[in-house]
Amino acid sequence: MKLRHFILLFVSLILALDASVVIAQSTTTQSATTQPAGPDNVDYQLGKHAYKEKNYQQAFVYYQKAAMEGNTTAMAELGDLYITGFVLDGFDDG
């Protein structure tokens, strides 16, 4: 069980570092047609709705899209999905 937590923490750290690189790159190339990076981001809102509906896999997909667009709130939500193990539901059975 401790190994699983270590792996989840490690993956979250890698995602956070990767996302920070994406943010740094996107701030220099951001155009007027880009979605807002805050809570008003459409992908973030879709992820939030999926999470409320307990559709964690779909929430992950939308949060990941929003995070790649620079949404730091979505990055935090991704970390939460990893730490709580919701993303891994269904993968542990095999």
C-alpha positions in Angstrom: 0.0 0.0 0.0 2.8 2.4 0.8 4.4 1.7 -2.7 1.1 2.6 -4.3 1.0 6.0 -2.4 4.6 6.6 -3.4 3.8 5.9 -7.0 0.8 8.2 -7.0 2.8 11.0 -5.4 5.6 10.5 -7.9 3.2 10.6 -10.8 1.5 13.8 -9.4 4.9 15.4 -9.1 5.8 14.6 -12.6 2.5 16.0 -13.9 3.0 19.1 -11.8 6.5 19.6 -13.3 5.2 18.9 -16.8 2.3 21.3 -16.3 4.7 24.1 -15.1 6.7 23.7 -18.3 3.5 23.9 -20.4 2.5 27.1 -18.5 5.8 28.7 -19.1 5.6 27.9 -22.8 2.0 28.9 -23.1 2.5 32.4 -21.5 4.9 33.3 -24.4 2.6 31.9 -27.1 -0.9 32.6 -25.8 -3.2 34.0 -28.4 -6.5 35.9 -28.1 -8.5 32.7 -29.1 -7.2 30.7 -26.1 -9.7 29.7 -23.4 -9.3 31.4 -20.1 -6.9 29.6 -17.7 -9.0 30.1 -14.5 -12.2 28.5 -13.3 -14.1 29.9 -16.3 -12.3 27.4 -18.6 -14.8 25.2 -20.4 -12.8 22.0 -20.0 -12.4 22.7 -16.2 -16.1 23.2 -15.8 -16.9 20.0 -17.7 -14.4 18.2 -15.5 -16.0 19.7 -12.4 -19.5 18.5 -13.6 -18.2 15.0 -14.3 -16.6 14.9 -10.9 -19.9 15.9 -9.2 -21.6 13.1 -11.2 -18.9 10.7 -9.9 -17.6 10.0 -13.4 -14.0 10.3 -12.3 -12.5 9.0 -15.6 -14.3 11.7 -17.6 -13.4 14.3 -15.0 -9.7 13.3 -15.4 -9.9 13.8 -19.2 -11.4 17.3 -18.9 -9.1 18.3 -16.0 -6.1 17.1 -18.0 -7.2 19.2 -21.1 -7.7 22.3 -18.8 -4.4 21.7 -17.1 -2.6 21.5 -20.5 -4.2 24.9 -21.3 -2.6 26.3 -18.1 -5.5 26.0 -15.6 -3.8 25.6 -12.3 -7.0 24.7 -10.5 -7.4 21.8 -12.9 -3.8 20.8 -12.1 -4.7 20.6 -8.4 -7.8 18.6 -9.2 -5.7 16.1 -11.2 -3.4 15.7 -8.2 -6.5 15.1 -6.0 -7.8 12.4 -8.4 -4.4 10.7 -8.3 -4.0 10.9 -4.5 -7.5 9.7 -3.8 -7.1 6.8 -6.3 -10.2 7.6 -8.3 -8.2 7.6 -11.5 -7.0 4.1 -10.9 -10.5 2.6 -10.2 -11.0 -0.2 -12.6 -7.3 -0.6 -13.3 -6.6 -2.5 -10.1 -8.9 -5.4 -10.9 -6.9 -6.8 -13.7 
